[in-house]
Amino acid sequence: MPAASQTKQNASANERTRFNERQTTYTQLQLSAQAETASENEIYLKIDNESIEALNNGSDDPTYCNEHGTWSKIPIAQLVKYMDGKSHEAFSAEFEIFSHCSAKSYVESQKRENISKNRYKGIYPYDDSRVKVTGSVGSDYINASFIDGYKRPKQYIATLGPMSQQLGDFSLFWKMLWQQKVEKIAMVTNLIERGSHKCEQYWPNPGTTQMFGDIKVESRSEDEYAEFTRRTFTLTMGTEERTLCHLQFTCWPDKAIPDDVTELIEFRQRVQSKPSTLNGPTVVHCSAGVGRTGIYIALDILTEEGEVERAIDILGCVHTIRRNRPNMVQTLEQYKFLHTAVVYSLTFDCSQVKGDNFNQYMKPHSIQELNSQFKRLQHTVKTRCKKEIEAVDRNE
């Protein structure tokens, strides 16, 4: 047999061996969970609409990933050039890396007393990063995961959008907020999108008070803006009182990505600007708590990393947060959108300017500087539909 053919055959055999090892590990974990717990078939679990693309990519196990890789960081000064030279095939190849990783344990999510608290097939918190709600009757389980931030462990909690089918009267959710000293919630979904329930209203109406177990929640204010809604709650348990800021991003199109990254950048800035005194994590959720939630968290991490180090590792960031919770940044389209958002966040002065200060802000901006800003803006307008992209190519 020729040497080249022998080498190719050996490589194929090695790949089959690695595949079989991954499958064996995955099967063992499944059997371990099912030996003492309920099967997910005993309860109706949905398929998350945003996960269909990921599930159909043909990977061995598209959900779970715990292998660690090291990738080179991209200097901020080269970020625009890097994005200009990156093809669809390059994005696809990177995103495919997430699909070839081995399984992590998620046994707790499959126990008989916990399975009803899940909503979507395949969206289960890993045992080593799940949030535990102590003092609860029967179980400490909730479908929520700690996500490590930039040089800060457990900076976020990514969770399902609360629904009464999984959480009853939402007392478990509010208990988690209290125990984890949460002062900010970033909600990146509407309650209903195209007739589909993404989340339920788990908070009281403005001017009213509601009890969630031992926690009294008073809605102090609700202000609606073009792209988001801001709410303020007072939480009381016993003699202790806390303030919780709730910001809801309302202009994310269903089953798609925003046409423009600026609204999400500004929303992140508003969340960042809210004070935090208890040093607890920020809760982020959409519907499944992985797709839009993953984009928001990755954008926050990468912006902090870029501002400090002047270089970022996008692929490594997504890989890392997927080790905390499955399918974070769920689809290839979302992965590409994240790149565009990061370019905007780190290569423009995105700080907000009050109307009263606008004249002062404009004084040092020459015509040359404005022209330079305009040219850089062209690199952020990447989220066009397929027909628009084809039309631009035809009329280049």
C-alpha positions as CSV (number, residue, x, y, z in Angstrom):
1,M,0.0,0.0,0.0
2,P,1.4,3.5,-0.9
3,A,2.7,5.5,2.1
4,A,0.2,8.4,1.5
5,S,-2.8,6.0,1.5
6,Q,-1.5,4.3,4.6
7,T,-1.2,7.6,6.4
8,K,-4.7,8.7,5.4
9,Q,-6.1,5.4,6.5
10,N,-4.3,5.7,9.9
11,A,-5.7,9.2,10.3
12,S,-9.2,8.0,9.6
13,A,-8.8,5.2,12.1
14,N,-7.6,7.6,14.7
15,E,-10.6,9.9,14.1
16,R,-13.0,7.0,14.4
17,T,-11.3,6.0,17.7
18,R,-11.7,9.6,19.1
19,F,-15.3,9.6,17.9
20,N,-16.1,6.3,19.6
21,E,-14.4,7.5,22.8
22,R,-16.6,10.7,22.8
23,Q,-19.7,8.6,22.2
24,T,-18.8,6.2,25.0
25,T,-18.3,9.0,27.5
26,Y,-21.6,10.6,26.4
27,T,-23.5,7.3,26.7
28,Q,-22.0,6.6,30.1
29,L,-23.1,9.9,31.4
30,Q,-26.6,9.4,30.0
31,L,-26.9,5.9,31.6
32,S,-25.6,7.3,34.9
33,A,-28.3,9.9,34.9
34,Q,-31.1,7.5,33.9
35,A,-30.1,4.7,36.3
36,E,-31.6,6.7,39.2
37,T,-33.6,9.4,37.6
38,A,-36.5,10.1,35.3
39,S,-36.2,10.2,31.5
40,E,-36.9,13.5,29.8
41,N,-39.5,11.5,27.7
42,E,-41.7,11.5,30.8
43,I,-42.3,15.2,30.5
44,Y,-43.0,17.4,27.5
45,L,-39.9,19.4,26.6
46,K,-39.8,21.8,23.7
47,I,-37.1,22.2,21.0
48,D,-35.8,25.8,21.2
49,N,-36.4,27.4,17.8
50,E,-33.0,29.1,17.8
51,S,-31.3,25.7,18.3
52,I,-32.6,24.1,15.1
53,E,-29.7,25.4,13.0
54,A,-27.2,24.2,15.6
55,L,-28.8,20.8,15.9
56,N,-28.8,20.3,12.1
57,N,-25.2,21.0,11.6
58,G,-24.4,17.3,11.8
59,S,-22.0,17.4,14.7
60,D,-21.5,14.4,17.0
61,D,-22.8,16.1,20.1
62,P,-23.8,19.8,19.4
63,T,-24.6,20.6,22.9
64,Y,-21.8,19.9,25.4
65,C,-18.3,21.1,25.4
66,N,-15.5,21.0,28.0
67,E,-12.3,20.7,26.1
68,H,-10.0,23.7,26.4
69,G,-8.2,25.3,23.5
70,T,-5.8,28.2,23.2
71,W,-6.1,30.7,20.4
72,S,-4.2,33.8,19.6
73,K,-5.6,37.2,20.6
74,I,-6.5,39.8,18.0
75,P,-5.0,43.3,18.7
76,I,-7.7,46.0,18.7
77,A,-5.7,48.0,16.2
78,Q,-6.1,45.1,13.8
79,L,-9.7,44.2,14.5
80,V,-11.2,46.0,11.5
81,K,-8.7,44.5,9.1
82,Y,-9.2,41.1,10.7
83,M,-13.0,41.3,10.2
84,D,-12.6,42.5,6.6
85,G,-10.5,39.5,5.7
86,K,-12.7,36.9,7.4
87,S,-14.9,34.9,5.0
88,H,-18.1,33.0,5.7
89,E,-16.1,29.8,5.4
90,A,-13.7,31.0,8.1
91,F,-16.6,31.7,10.5
92,S,-18.2,28.3,9.7
93,A,-14.9,26.5,10.4
94,E,-14.5,28.3,13.8
95,F,-18.1,27.6,14.8
96,E,-17.7,24.0,13.9
97,I,-14.9,23.7,16.6
98,F,-17.6,24.1,19.3
99,S,-19.3,20.9,18.0
100,H,-16.4,18.5,18.5
101,C,-16.0,18.6,22.2
102,S,-16.7,15.9,24.8
103,A,-19.6,15.7,27.3
104,K,-19.9,17.2,30.8
105,S,-22.1,15.8,33.5
106,Y,-25.7,17.2,33.8
107,V,-27.1,14.5,36.1
108,E,-29.0,16.8,38.5
109,S,-31.1,18.2,35.7
110,Q,-32.4,14.7,34.9
111,K,-33.5,13.7,38.3
112,R,-37.2,12.9,38.7
113,E,-37.9,15.9,41.0
114,N,-36.0,18.3,38.7
115,I,-36.9,17.3,35.1
116,S,-40.1,19.4,35.1
117,K,-38.0,22.6,35.8
118,N,-36.5,22.3,32.3
119,R,-38.1,23.7,29.3
120,Y,-36.0,22.8,26.2
121,K,-34.4,19.5,25.2
122,G,-30.7,19.7,25.5
123,I,-30.6,23.0,27.5
124,Y,-29.5,21.6,30.9
125,P,-27.0,23.3,33.3
126,Y,-23.8,21.4,34.0
127,D,-23.5,20.0,37.4
128,D,-20.2,21.8,38.1
129,S,-21.6,25.3,37.3
130,R,-25.3,25.2,38.1
131,V,-26.9,27.6,40.5
132,K,-28.2,26.0,43.7
133,V,-31.2,27.5,45.5
134,T,-30.8,26.5,49.1
135,G,-33.6,25.9,51.6
136,S,-36.1,24.9,48.9
137,V,-38.5,22.1,49.5
138,G,-37.4,18.9,47.8
139,S,-34.6,20.1,45.6
140,D,-32.1,23.0,45.2
141,Y,-32.3,22.8,41.4
142,I,-33.1,25.6,39.0
143,N,-32.2,25.7,35.3
144,A,-29.6,28.4,35.7
145,S,-25.8,28.5,35.3
146,F,-23.0,30.6,36.7
147,I,-20.9,32.1,33.8
148,D,-17.4,33.4,34.5
149,G,-16.6,36.9,33.4
150,Y,-13.4,38.7,32.5
151,K,-11.1,37.8,35.4
152,R,-14.1,37.4,37.7
153,P,-15.6,34.0,38.5
154,K,-19.4,33.8,38.5
155,Q,-19.9,37.3,37.2
156,Y,-23.2,36.3,35.5
157,I,-26.1,33.9,35.9
158,A,-27.6,32.7,32.6
159,T,-31.0,31.2,33.0
160,L,-34.2,30.2,31.3
161,G,-36.8,32.9,30.8
162,P,-39.1,32.3,33.8
163,M,-42.3,30.4,32.9
164,S,-45.0,29.3,35.4
165,Q,-44.9,25.8,33.8
166,Q,-41.4,25.3,35.2
167,L,-41.4,27.7,38.2
168,G,-45.0,27.8,39.4
169,D,-45.4,31.2,41.2
170,F,-41.8,32.3,40.5
171,S,-40.8,32.1,44.2
172,L,-37.8,29.9,43.3
173,F,-36.5,32.5,40.8
174,W,-36.8,35.4,43.3
175,K,-35.2,33.3,46.0
176,M,-32.3,32.7,43.7
177,L,-32.0,36.5,43.1
178,W,-32.0,37.1,46.8
179,Q,-29.5,34.4,47.8
180,Q,-27.1,35.4,45.0
181,K,-27.4,39.1,45.9
182,V,-28.5,40.1,42.4
183,E,-29.0,43.8,41.8
184,K,-29.3,43.8,38.0
185,I,-31.2,41.8,35.4
186,A,-30.6,42.0,31.7
187,M,-33.6,40.5,29.9
188,V,-33.0,40.2,26.1
189,T,-36.4,39.0,24.9
190,N,-40.0,40.1,24.7
191,L,-42.7,38.2,26.5
192,I,-44.3,37.2,23.2
193,E,-42.8,37.1,19.8
194,R,-44.8,36.2,16.7
195,G,-47.4,34.6,18.9
196,S,-44.8,32.4,20.7
197,H,-44.4,32.8,24.5
198,K,-40.8,33.4,25.2
199,C,-41.1,34.4,28.9
200,E,-43.9,35.3,31.4
201,Q,-44.2,38.4,33.4
202,Y,-42.5,37.3,36.7
203,W,-42.6,40.7,38.3
204,P,-45.5,42.9,39.7
205,N,-47.2,45.6,37.7
206,P,-46.0,49.2,38.3
207,G,-47.2,50.6,41.6
208,T,-48.1,47.2,43.1
209,T,-46.5,44.8,45.5
210,Q,-46.4,41.0,45.3
211,M,-45.2,38.3,47.6
212,F,-43.0,35.5,46.2
213,G,-42.5,33.1,49.1
214,D,-40.8,35.1,51.9
215,I,-39.7,37.9,49.5
216,K,-41.9,41.0,49.0
217,V,-41.4,42.7,45.6
218,E,-42.6,46.2,45.1
219,S,-42.6,47.7,41.6
220,R,-41.3,51.3,42.0
221,S,-41.1,52.4,38.4
222,E,-41.4,51.4,34.8
223,D,-40.1,53.5,31.9
224,E,-40.5,52.5,28.3
225,Y,-38.1,53.7,25.6
226,A,-37.7,52.9,21.9
227,E,-35.4,49.9,22.3
228,F,-35.7,48.9,26.0
229,T,-37.8,49.2,29.2
230,R,-36.3,50.1,32.5
231,R,-37.9,48.9,35.8
232,T,-36.9,49.4,39.4
233,F,-38.0,47.0,42.2
234,T,-37.6,47.0,46.0
235,L,-37.1,43.6,47.5
236,T,-37.8,43.0,51.2
237,M,-37.1,39.9,53.2
238,G,-37.5,40.3,57.0
239,T,-36.0,43.6,57.9
240,E,-33.6,43.7,55.0
241,E,-34.4,45.8,51.9
242,R,-32.6,45.9,48.5
243,T,-33.0,47.6,45.1
244,L,-33.1,45.6,41.9
245,C,-32.8,47.2,38.4
246,H,-34.5,45.3,35.6
247,L,-33.6,46.3,32.0
248,Q,-35.4,44.6,29.1
249,F,-34.1,44.8,25.6
250,T,-37.2,44.9,23.4
251,C,-36.0,45.3,19.8
252,W,-34.4,41.9,19.1
253,P,-36.3,40.4,16.1
254,D,-37.7,36.8,16.7
255,K,-35.5,34.0,15.2
256,A,-33.1,36.6,13.8
257,I,-30.4,39.1,14.9
258,P,-30.8,42.9,15.1
259,D,-30.2,44.8,11.9
260,D,-27.9,47.2,13.8
261,V,-25.5,46.6,16.6
262,T,-25.8,50.0,18.1
263,E,-28.9,49.4,20.1
264,L,-27.4,46.3,21.9
265,I,-24.2,48.3,22.6
266,E,-26.2,51.1,24.2
267,F,-28.3,48.6,26.1
268,R,-25.1,47.0,27.6
269,Q,-23.9,50.5,28.6
270,R,-27.1,51.1,30.5
271,V,-26.8,47.9,32.3
272,Q,-23.2,48.7,33.1
273,S,-24.1,52.1,34.4
274,K,-26.4,50.8,37.1
275,P,-24.7,50.8,40.5
276,S,-24.0,47.5,42.3
277,T,-23.0,47.4,46.0
278,L,-23.5,43.8,47.0
279,N,-21.0,42.4,44.4
280,G,-23.5,39.8,43.2
281,P,-23.8,38.4,39.6
282,T,-25.8,40.0,36.9
283,V,-28.7,37.8,35.7
284,V,-29.1,37.5,32.0
285,H,-31.9,35.6,30.3
286,C,-33.8,35.3,27.0
287,S,-36.0,32.3,26.5
288,A,-33.6,29.3,26.7
289,G,-30.9,31.4,28.3
290,V,-28.2,30.4,25.7
291,G,-28.5,32.2,22.4
292,R,-29.2,35.9,22.9
293,T,-28.0,35.5,26.5
294,G,-24.7,34.2,25.2
295,I,-24.2,37.1,22.8
296,Y,-24.9,39.6,25.5
297,I,-22.5,38.0,28.0
298,A,-19.8,37.4,25.4
299,L,-20.0,41.0,24.2
300,D,-19.7,42.2,27.8
301,I,-16.7,40.0,28.5
302,L,-14.9,40.8,25.2
303,T,-15.5,44.6,25.6
304,E,-13.9,44.5,29.1
305,E,-11.0,42.3,27.9
306,G,-10.4,44.7,24.9
307,E,-10.5,47.8,27.0
308,V,-7.9,46.4,29.5
309,E,-5.6,44.3,27.3
310,R,-6.2,46.0,23.9
311,A,-6.5,42.6,22.4
312,I,-9.3,40.0,22.4
313,D,-9.9,36.3,21.8
314,I,-13.5,35.9,20.5
315,L,-13.3,32.2,19.7
316,G,-11.7,31.5,23.1
317,C,-14.4,33.5,24.9
318,V,-17.3,31.6,23.4
319,H,-15.5,28.3,24.0
320,T,-15.1,29.3,27.7
321,I,-18.6,30.3,28.4
322,R,-19.8,27.2,26.6
323,R,-17.9,25.3,29.3
324,N,-20.2,27.0,31.8
325,R,-23.5,26.4,30.0
326,P,-24.3,24.5,26.8
327,N,-24.9,26.2,23.4
328,M,-24.0,29.8,24.5
329,V,-24.0,31.9,21.3
330,Q,-26.2,29.3,19.8
331,T,-26.0,29.7,16.0
332,L,-23.4,30.6,13.3
333,E,-25.5,33.7,12.6
334,Q,-25.2,34.8,16.2
335,Y,-21.5,34.1,16.2
336,K,-21.0,36.4,13.2
337,F,-23.2,39.1,14.8
338,L,-21.0,38.9,17.9
339,H,-17.9,39.7,15.9
340,T,-19.6,42.7,14.3
341,A,-20.8,44.0,17.7
342,V,-17.4,43.6,19.3
343,V,-15.8,45.6,16.4
344,Y,-18.2,48.4,17.0
345,S,-17.9,48.3,20.8
346,L,-14.1,48.5,20.7
347,T,-13.2,50.6,17.7
348,F,-15.7,53.5,18.3
349,D,-16.2,55.9,21.1
350,C,-19.5,54.4,22.2
351,S,-19.9,56.5,25.3
352,Q,-23.3,58.3,25.6
353,V,-23.4,62.1,25.3
354,K,-26.1,64.1,27.1
355,G,-27.9,66.6,25.0
356,D,-26.8,69.5,27.1
357,N,-23.1,68.5,26.5
358,F,-23.4,67.8,22.7
359,N,-21.9,71.2,21.6
360,Q,-18.9,70.7,23.9
361,Y,-18.5,67.1,22.6
362,M,-18.4,68.3,19.0
363,K,-15.8,71.0,19.4
364,P,-12.7,68.8,19.1
365,H,-14.2,66.8,16.2
366,S,-12.7,68.1,12.9
367,I,-14.1,67.3,9.5
368,Q,-11.2,64.8,9.1
369,E,-12.2,63.0,12.3
370,L,-15.8,62.8,11.3
371,N,-14.8,61.4,7.9
372,S,-12.7,58.8,9.6
373,Q,-15.5,57.8,11.9
374,F,-17.8,57.5,8.9
375,K,-15.4,55.2,7.1
376,R,-15.1,53.0,10.2
377,L,-18.9,52.8,10.4
378,Q,-18.9,50.9,7.1
379,H,-17.4,48.0,8.9
380,T,-20.3,47.7,11.3
381,V,-23.0,47.4,8.6
382,K,-22.6,43.7,8.1
383,T,-25.9,42.2,9.2
384,R,-27.7,42.2,5.9
385,C,-30.0,39.4,4.7
386,K,-28.7,37.0,2.0
387,K,-30.5,38.8,-0.9
388,E,-29.0,42.1,0.2
389,I,-25.5,40.6,0.3
390,E,-26.0,39.1,-3.2
391,A,-27.2,42.5,-4.5
392,V,-24.2,44.3,-3.0
393,D,-21.9,41.8,-4.7
394,R,-23.6,42.2,-8.1
395,N,-23.3,46.0,-7.9
396,E,-19.9,46.3,-6.3
